[in-house]
Amino acid sequence: MFDLDDAVKVITIVYKMGGGKLDLTTLAQAMNYSPSTIRHHVNSAKYYGLIVQEKDIITNTELAKGIYMPISNEEKIRSIQNAFFSCKIYSDLFDRFKDARVPDESILSNIVHREFKVSATGKDVLAKNFISSLKFAHLAKEKDGELIIHLNEEGTIARADETYNFPQQTEEQKSLVTKEEDLSIGGPKIQTVNLILSEGRNAKLMVPGNLSEKEAERLKKQIDILVMEE
């Protein structure tokens, strides 16, 4: 799998040459790749949720439009970050290292192999592209020679140009999803997602009880991205 920057190049060419829809042969020629090589780049863009494919026709998704045709810089950044989190293993690795420093490529490569069962032949490439994509999505930056997934003062995702620190998490922050609760007798079960807002404010979001903890975590990430733009 290639990095997120490469996927953005693919959708940009699809837009410029085909208005958002293009055949594989034309795309391969435009990127100076062989037909077999271009398929690997297309498959990578699929992992990020940026294109769909029907036979040999590539079509950009709505998420892709927010990157190459944004109505604001904030939308472009948010769309790139959403594409990053659309890749499951990237999202899982982000969870693994949030509130911490990302190890260098050699150590990260071993982690993705041993903990995430990535093959020995693919672990080095994935580690390299995860770090590259993390930076490209403005979700991390280097400080004193270390790569940091940075949070703002409320513990939410911060853009790379924001100042940040690493506060100790409260018990409320550590416990993202509460146990299921019944709002009424015989009514559907729901669960509560705790959100930490700016200026020390809290909010509770009611979601269906059958929403998994991982789905709730992903929902919170998307809300965090919106909160950071306040």
Secondary structure, DSSP 8 states (H G I E B T S, - for coil): ---HHHHHHHHHHHHHHHTTEEEHHHHHHHTT--HHHHHHHHHHHHHTT-EEEETTEEEE-HHHHHHHS-SSHHHHHHHHHHHHHHSHHHHHHHHHHTTSEE--HHHHHHHHHHTS---TTTHHHHHHHHHHHHHHTTSEEEETTEEEE-B-TTSSB--TTS--------HHHH--B---EESSTT--EEEEEEEE-GGG-EEEEEEETT--HHHHHHHHHHHHHHHTT-
